[in-house]
Amino acid sequence: MYFIFNALDKKNSVELRTQNRQTHLEFLKTSEENNIKILLAGPRINENKQMIGSTLVVECENKDVLEKWLEKDIYNKVKLFENSEIREYKIVINNF
């Protein structure tokens, strides 16, 4: 199954994101050992080119597997996100 994870950072949290970014990127490397395949990942950007959130498109067995894995991410542990959601996703066009 495919899922999309979208999160928006709390206001004025660029420094918090930046301080934890390397740990977050290292965490993403654990996806395959947790039976998650990341198809697309990157920060959401505002009009000033600042990182303000995160988006992931993944393939995994079910939503619970993804939720449990994301709970371990440093961005969740430091409470970076104002809000987030996971939705099942259907890929219709893939030009990668």
LOKOL-607510 format. One line per 8 residues: number of its first residue (from 1); for each residue x, y, z of C-alpha. Coordinates in Angstrom, 2 decimals, always signed. Example, Ala and Ser with C-alpha at 12.3 -4.5 7.8 and 13.67 -1.06 7.14 Angstrom:
1	+12.30:-4.50:+7.80; +13.67:-1.06:+7.14
This chain:
1	+0.00:+0.00:+0.00; +1.08:+3.58:-0.58; +0.80:+6.37:+1.96; +1.51:+10.08:+2.07; +2.64:+11.75:+5.28; +2.24:+15.52:+5.46; +3.29:+17.62:+8.44; +3.42:+21.33:+9.12
9	+5.95:+22.69:+11.61; +5.01:+24.85:+14.57; +5.53:+28.56:+13.95; +9.03:+29.92:+14.45; +10.60:+26.46:+14.56; +13.21:+26.77:+11.79; +16.00:+26.53:+14.35; +14.47:+23.44:+16.01
17	+14.19:+21.77:+12.60; +17.73:+22.70:+11.63; +19.22:+21.48:+14.93; +17.62:+18.05:+14.47; +17.82:+17.68:+10.69; +20.89:+15.42:+10.54; +19.41:+13.02:+13.10; +16.15:+13.03:+11.14
25	+17.97:+12.24:+7.88; +19.81:+9.36:+9.59; +16.49:+8.07:+10.91; +15.02:+8.00:+7.39; +17.77:+5.54:+6.44; +16.15:+3.00:+8.81; +13.03:+2.75:+6.66; +13.90:-0.43:+4.78
33	+14.87:-2.36:+7.92; +11.38:-1.43:+9.16; +9.70:-2.72:+5.97; +9.03:+0.78:+4.62; +10.13:+1.93:+1.19; +10.47:+5.69:+0.84; +9.50:+6.74:-2.67; +9.73:+10.49:-2.13
41	+10.73:+12.64:+0.82; +11.51:+16.27:+1.44; +10.74:+19.42:+3.36; +7.80:+21.68:+2.61; +9.00:+25.16:+1.69; +7.38:+28.57:+2.21; +7.53:+31.63:-0.03; +10.80:+32.69:+1.68
49	+12.42:+29.33:+0.83; +12.38:+28.27:+4.51; +11.59:+24.70:+5.53; +8.16:+24.63:+7.19; +7.12:+20.98:+7.16; +7.69:+17.50:+5.80; +6.21:+15.23:+3.15; +6.88:+11.54:+2.63
57	+5.41:+9.15:+0.08; +6.02:+5.57:+1.11; +5.12:+2.00:+0.39; +4.47:-0.27:+3.35; +2.20:-3.01:+4.63; -0.26:-0.79:+6.48; -0.75:+2.55:+8.21; +0.08:+1.15:+11.66
65	+3.58:+0.14:+10.55; +4.21:+3.66:+9.26; +2.78:+5.34:+12.38; +4.92:+3.25:+14.73; +8.05:+3.99:+12.70; +7.38:+7.74:+12.53; +6.89:+7.90:+16.31; +10.62:+7.14:+16.63
73	+11.66:+10.10:+14.45; +13.48:+12.93:+16.24; +11.09:+15.45:+14.67; +8.25:+13.80:+16.59; +10.29:+13.45:+19.76; +11.13:+17.19:+19.83; +7.50:+18.04:+18.96; +8.41:+19.94:+15.78
81	+5.03:+19.50:+14.10; +1.96:+21.66:+14.63; -0.07:+18.99:+12.84; +0.42:+15.94:+10.69; -1.58:+13.32:+8.88; -1.12:+10.01:+7.13; -3.41:+9.14:+4.26; -3.56:+6.20:+1.92
89	-2.25:+7.33:-1.45; -2.85:+6.16:-5.01; -0.11:+6.73:-7.55; -1.64:+7.45:-10.94; +1.31:+8.99:-12.79; +4.93:+8.22:-11.99; +7.57:+9.91:-14.12; +10.53:+8.97:-11.91
